[in-house]
Amino acid sequence: MKVIKFDNLGFEVAGDGVEKVTDIYVGPEDGSEYYAIMVDRNDSGHLVVSEEAINSTFNQHNLPRGSYGYFAKTEFGMIRLDSDTVNTVLISTKTKNQKSLFKPKQGYFKTFYPKLNLQDFAVSVVMAVHNAEPYLQEAIDSLVAQTIGFDKIQLIMVDDGSTDRSGSIAQKNAERYPNNIKYIALPESKGVSVARNTGLDYIQGATVNFMDSDDVLHPRLLENSYNLFYQHRDEVDVIGFPIKFFGNINRDHPLNYKFKEQKVVSLLDEHYNFVQLSSSTALVQAEYFKSGYRFKEDVVVGEDFLLMNRIIKHKMTLGVISGTPYYYRKHGSSTLDTITDHKENYLDRVKNLHSVLDDAQNFFGYIPRYFQFAVMYDIFWLVSSTDLNQELLNDKEQNKYLTWIDQLFDRVDYDVLNSNRNGSYWLINYYLQKKAERQGRENLKLGSHLNDTVNLYKEKDIITNIDGVDDRSDGVVIWGHLLIPEMVANKLTARLFIGDHPFEGTFKTAVNLSRKTLGSEYLHAAYFEFKLQEDEIILNEKIALEVTVDGNVIYPRMNYGKFLPGIPDDIFGLAHVNEDLDLVYQKNALQFSNQKDFNQLKLDNKLVVLDSELLSLYKQFAGGTKPIWVFQDRLDLADDNAKVMYEYVLKNHPEIDAYFIINEDSKSVPMLQKLGGHVVYADTYEHYAVALAADILISSAGEDAVFRFLPQKLTKFYMLAKFKFVFLQHGLSLGVDLTTWLAKTNKNIQMFVLSSRQEFLLNGRDIKDNLLYPKEVFQLTGFARHDLLTEAATTKHAEKTILFAPTWRKYLVLPNHEYDEHFVESQYYQQIEALLNNEALKNALTQANVKLKFLPHPSMRQQNADYHVDGPVEIIEDNYSKALSEADMMITDLSSVSYDFSYLKRPIYYWDLEFDVKKHSMDNADLNTRRLFGPVVKSNDELVKILIACIKHNKFKMDPKYIKRVDDVFKYNDSKNRERIFNAITRL
């Protein structure tokens, strides 16, 4: 019995006894193991073993590569098959199943199953996987769907110690595609570089890609990029992909200018700015990794950057493709939100950037502009940070870091620095200036020539913004700000002109608008006010600003802020000043006008064309005889200071026409309707019209949507608005710097309600002046809702209650407050869940008949279903006033609601776990216990011990030292805060 024929379709067996043979087996040549192969019998009675049957057996049993013999099972046992024909044929050529049917001159007929050479796959994708459960299958599916054909793709997934189901997903796909997918599990997380390096030991493709496990590829991406590589394989080692961000951010990558057309470019010419920083968005020649190139495992940030530069330097070319992007998923905060929180982003990262320049210098004998540009692109991520993190770096480290950064800039040509695409115009020019100063340049001015192609700023680089006009008791004030390069901040003066008449103004630094880099100001913002008495106002004359810098007079183009929404306008724009005066924009000029009726007619004619229905509804409201006061808390919930003031006005001041703005689906609507007054649904024409007609707009919320409520297409209607904005606040501004958010240039508040003598004291310094408001804007009246707390606190309750009310974590909240299935992976959730389910605490609560009520922040209640509570512990969604008034003790973590509870002089414990102190929603909160009204607790175990002791000994009273602190902070506790607020509003 012999093999009488073999070719690329299989082989045929004939001879004595073949009619009794039913099975053919394959196994190692020593006969140690046998694996059955499915056979057919042809018309001649011969056994036929097909290529497909051979491959099926090898794949089914995952046989290792090597030499195999063929065996027939007879009545005498297993016999080895042989052939008289000396020959070699290949089966399944150019696939991973490639084998040979081989009869040597000496030896038996056999199959040789060789190790694949690098050309067996077009692309090897090495994917480091770590806790990517929600996205991993989508990433794999996008590889399977590649038009190049999945049989030409090798996927190596290295599970870097995942604690979710990522490993299971990867393993199931490896079982489904055994010819294409290899799964490797690391016992613990060792970082992306270790995972990738592990996978590189198994690559079998001509090229390599390092796709991230949460990203997606365009279906034609690998075909497009591999074809370009194959066509130019002798001249290029790296093919770059265009990047589109998706997820929390949807936009193109700033370097996508490279991908307008498909080609190979030289990086030594004008294409030096075609930098390729990422290995996940590139196809790389596999020979580098075969020869030992690996990611640096001791580099935490920028490991891609270092490796790509080592490879690119050999040919100094880059292939770029067009139209088939790599989709890069963006999660949570931007890079700049967290870049200062990691020490590796300081000295280690800058040291690595220097090493890139050192390597280029050693390799070329000079530093090509490509590497300069690449380093500058990365360094501008770092210098875009406002400050250094002084908790991570000591003084010596800070000085070294700043010195190393200066040295990086000194190693880069002026024109390369100036052409950077990752820094703002102002920031780039600042570093151009500092570089020139270190090189001995003196008397630098706006427009100074640094070399033949680079100037420092421009001669007229002054940005002028007129932001608004106020009618105050001591005159009409035109106010705004100038943006000035730091180098001329002390060399500038400005005057306001009305026609030919000059007016002097007052200037102060606008801290909220100035810009800093690593602790140094590079763009100075000067807030200005020009105060005009009634007899100084000149009508119908052009208003302009004259700026003098270094003796040069400039009349810069004027920009107009959001509090002059109708200005400028091609035909006519208007801002209401007072009952006698308008600020108008006509004939390309800003001017004062006292033609109120005529101006209103022109405005009506303009707006009726835009939306006649809204204009008509506005006039109905504006034609009333009562003052209109419009109230608003959060649009989804009426349970704050505005709701309390609304109810107070309805009950005590019928002379006011009161309206409350709320979402139609809010659970607060029935309660508001019972109060009477007018409930208006948000984002309706009634909302727009009544708010435009309002005399007073009153809110506990400070978001722009309170006073910038119109859709984009209707913004011209803001020219009708005359309201004054009263900000009631949601929480006390104690130990928190809210300058950037609440400054006049951002909110233009006319009455700012305070509850404490110490508000806006930061580190012992009063920072109210940084908000840029006149002193009379701040009114120390007490919060309206505190009156209700005082009244409700007199009610006795049958059982003791401990209220647990932590604040939210911005970094854990998805856009639109959608449910996040990954929330349970956060330490925030896990620590809360552990506290709520502590058995010792629950037993103590039960024995003493005490309730623990968990009140999640409204911004995180979409996650309530993730918590598991029972017995004496419950989750509540009460409004804060009710929850606070019924509680005998509070646990919180720097939520401003603790100030409300302290108002009741009941005990508070601050839950301040260290895991997220840097990620708190108020990063600059003052943790000094002088601002707090109870002890700070650093662990759940410590807190549980304290709570159990308080429960057992019935200790539900505030310590006298904290009572004194409450008395020092709050000026009023007489239930008359609402009355004081009302009286202050009527004086506006």
SULQUI-V911748 format. One record per helix or strand of 2 or more residues. SS is the DSSP state (alpha for helix, beta for strand). FROM is the first residue (numbers start at 0). TO is the last residue. If there is no record, write none. Layout:
SS_FROM_TO ; SS_FROM_TO
//
This chain:
beta_1_6 ; beta_9_13 ; alpha_17_19 ; beta_23_27 ; beta_34_36 ; beta_39_40 ; beta_46_49 ; alpha_50_59 ; beta_65_73 ; beta_76_79 ; beta_86_90 ; beta_98_102 ; beta_108_112 ; alpha_117_119 ; beta_120_128 ; alpha_132_143 ; alpha_149_151 ; beta_152_159 ; alpha_165_175 ; beta_180_185 ; alpha_191_199 ; beta_204_208 ; beta_215_216 ; alpha_220_230 ; beta_237_239 ; beta_242_246 ; beta_250_251 ; alpha_255_258 ; beta_262_265 ; alpha_269_272 ; beta_281_284 ; alpha_286_289 ; alpha_302_311 ; beta_316_319 ; beta_325_329 ; alpha_334_340 ; alpha_342_344 ; alpha_346_363 ; alpha_368_382 ; alpha_394_409 ; alpha_413_417 ; alpha_424_437 ; beta_461_471 ; beta_474_484 ; alpha_485_490 ; beta_491_497 ; beta_500_503 ; beta_505_508 ; beta_514_516 ; beta_519_531 ; alpha_533_535 ; beta_542_548 ; beta_551_553 ; beta_557_559 ; beta_572_575 ; beta_581_585 ; beta_588_592 ; alpha_595_609 ; alpha_611_621 ; beta_626_631 ; alpha_640_651 ; beta_655_661 ; alpha_668_674 ; beta_677_680 ; alpha_684_692 ; beta_695_698 ; alpha_703_705 ; alpha_711_719 ; beta_723_726 ; alpha_738_741 ; alpha_743_746 ; beta_750_753 ; beta_760_761 ; beta_764_765 ; alpha_767_770 ; alpha_774_776 ; beta_777_779 ; alpha_783_791 ; beta_799_803 ; alpha_809_811 ; alpha_814_816 ; alpha_822_824 ; alpha_826_835 ; alpha_838_847 ; beta_849_853 ; alpha_857_865 ; beta_872_874 ; alpha_879_885 ; beta_888_891 ; alpha_896_901 ; beta_906_910 ; alpha_913_918 ; alpha_928_930 ; beta_935_936 ; alpha_939_951 ; alpha_959_968 ; alpha_976_985
//
